[in-house]
Amino acid sequence: MIYPSNSDLSKNGKFNRYTLVIATSKCARILTDEYVKQREYAEKLIANKETDKSLISMIKREYRDEKAVKTAINRIHEGEFAIVAAGEDAPLEETAAQEAEEVNP
């Protein structure tokens, strides 16, 4: 069985499967882009000999070790990413701003 289930993610029928798939793919793209940014930053530091850490240790574990789709589904379920229906105002995402600050100190 897959956890969380479609009914858990759909907020009791508010969103259909198509909406969940699109939202998950967009979230996974955001996570993949963040991984690429962190990796490029780490590679730049290593190339300039500004650090002696390994590449793996400089990238957040959730981006490095987990699949982007799995992480996206978990974040949607936990409420870190919100699914916004057409015509609704998007909520402010403080977590995205915080993560961006953590990547580029």
C-alpha positions in Angstrom: 0.0 0.0 0.0 1.1 3.5 -0.7 1.2 6.0 2.2 -0.3 8.5 2.3 -3.3 7.4 0.3 -5.1 9.4 -2.4 -7.9 10.1 0.0 -5.5 11.5 2.6 -3.9 13.8 0.0 -7.2 14.8 -1.6 -8.5 16.4 1.6 -11.7 14.3 1.6 -12.5 14.6 -2.1 -11.5 18.2 -2.6 -8.9 17.3 -5.2 -9.0 14.6 -7.9 -6.2 12.3 -8.9 -5.2 14.5 -11.9 -4.8 17.5 -9.6 -2.7 15.4 -7.2 -0.5 14.2 -10.0 0.1 17.7 -11.4 0.8 19.1 -7.9 3.2 16.3 -7.0 5.1 16.7 -10.3 5.4 20.5 -9.8 6.6 19.9 -6.2 9.1 17.3 -7.4 10.4 19.7 -10.0 11.0 22.3 -7.2 12.9 19.8 -5.1 15.0 18.6 -8.1 15.9 22.2 -8.9 16.9 22.8 -5.3 19.1 19.7 -5.4 20.8 21.0 -8.5 21.4 24.3 -6.9 22.9 22.7 -3.8 25.1 20.4 -5.9 26.4 23.2 -8.1 27.2 25.3 -5.0 29.0 22.4 -3.4 31.0 21.7 -6.6 32.0 25.3 -6.9 33.3 25.3 -3.3 35.3 22.2 -3.9 36.7 23.4 -7.2 37.8 26.7 -5.6 39.3 24.7 -2.6 37.2 26.7 -0.2 36.2 23.6 1.8 37.5 20.2 2.5 34.1 18.6 3.0 32.9 15.9 0.7 30.3 16.7 -1.9 27.8 14.4 -0.3 28.0 16.0 3.1 27.2 19.5 1.7 23.9 18.5 0.2 20.8 18.1 2.4 20.0 14.4 3.0 16.4 14.6 1.8 17.5 16.0 -1.6 20.4 13.6 -1.9 18.9 10.3 -0.6 15.2 10.4 -1.2 13.4 10.3 -4.5 11.9 13.7 -5.4 8.4 12.4 -5.9 8.4 10.6 -2.6 9.6 13.8 -0.8 7.0 15.9 -2.7 4.1 13.6 -1.6 5.3 13.7 2.0 5.5 17.5 1.9 2.1 17.8 0.4 0.7 15.5 3.1 2.5 17.4 5.9 1.2 20.8 4.5 4.6 22.2 3.5 3.4 22.5 -0.1 -0.2 23.6 -0.6 -2.4 22.7 -3.6 -4.1 25.8 -4.8 -7.2 25.5 -6.9 -7.8 27.8 -9.8 -9.1 31.2 -8.6 -7.7 30.8 -5.1 -5.0 33.0 -3.6 -1.7 31.2 -3.0 -0.6 31.0 0.7 2.7 32.5 1.6 5.4 29.9 1.6 7.9 30.7 4.3 9.6 27.3 4.1 10.7 27.9 0.6 12.3 31.2 1.5 14.0 29.6 4.5 15.4 26.8 2.5 16.8 29.3 -0.1 18.6 31.1 2.7 20.1 27.9 4.0 21.5 27.0 0.6 23.3 30.3 0.0 24.7 31.4 3.4 
